[in-house]
Amino acid sequence: MPYKDLNDLPEPVREHLPKHAQEIYRAAYNSAWDEYGQVEERASRVAWSAVKRKYEKDESSGQWKPKD
């Protein structure tokens, strides 16, 4: 199911990603949902891949930060 709003995102995404990263996740997920035949697992993988291009998880704090 595509996400209309950031509040609709899965709880782990909302709790751990900064707002901009959530926006990236939502846009990539929705695009992949349409492009790859409405397969939730695949759309989620695409979304996380898009987030990881711009953000990285700080291993010491566990927080997601923009890449340099």
C-alpha positions in Angstrom: 0.0 0.0 0.0 1.4 3.4 -0.9 1.9 5.9 1.9 0.0 9.2 1.6 1.5 10.9 4.7 4.6 10.5 6.8 2.4 9.5 9.7 1.3 6.4 7.7 4.9 5.1 7.5 5.8 2.0 9.6 6.7 2.8 13.2 10.4 2.0 12.9 10.8 4.3 10.0 9.0 7.2 11.9 10.9 6.6 15.1 14.4 6.2 13.8 14.7 8.3 10.6 14.9 12.1 10.5 12.0 13.8 8.6 14.0 14.3 5.3 14.9 10.6 5.3 11.3 9.7 5.9 10.3 11.8 2.9 12.9 9.9 0.8 11.6 6.6 2.1 8.0 7.5 1.3 8.7 8.8 -2.2 10.9 5.8 -3.1 8.4 3.3 -1.6 5.5 4.7 -3.5 7.4 4.8 -6.7 8.6 1.3 -6.4 5.1 0.1 -5.4 3.7 1.4 -8.7 6.7 0.3 -10.8 7.2 -3.2 -9.5 3.7 -4.4 -9.3 2.6 -3.6 -5.7 5.0 -5.9 -3.9 5.4 -4.6 -0.4 8.8 -6.3 0.4 10.4 -5.1 -2.8 9.1 -1.5 -2.3 10.5 -1.5 1.2 13.9 -2.7 0.0 13.9 0.0 -2.7 12.9 2.6 -0.1 15.7 1.6 2.3 18.2 1.7 -0.5 17.2 5.2 -1.4 17.5 6.3 2.3 21.0 4.7 2.5 22.2 6.7 -0.5 21.8 9.9 1.5 21.9 8.8 5.1 24.0 6.4 7.3 23.4 4.9 10.7 25.9 6.0 13.3 27.0 2.8 14.9 27.8 4.4 18.3 24.5 6.3 18.7 22.2 4.3 16.5 20.9 7.6 14.9 20.6 8.1 11.2 22.7 11.1 9.9 23.2 12.7 6.5 26.2 11.4 4.7 29.1 13.9 4.3 
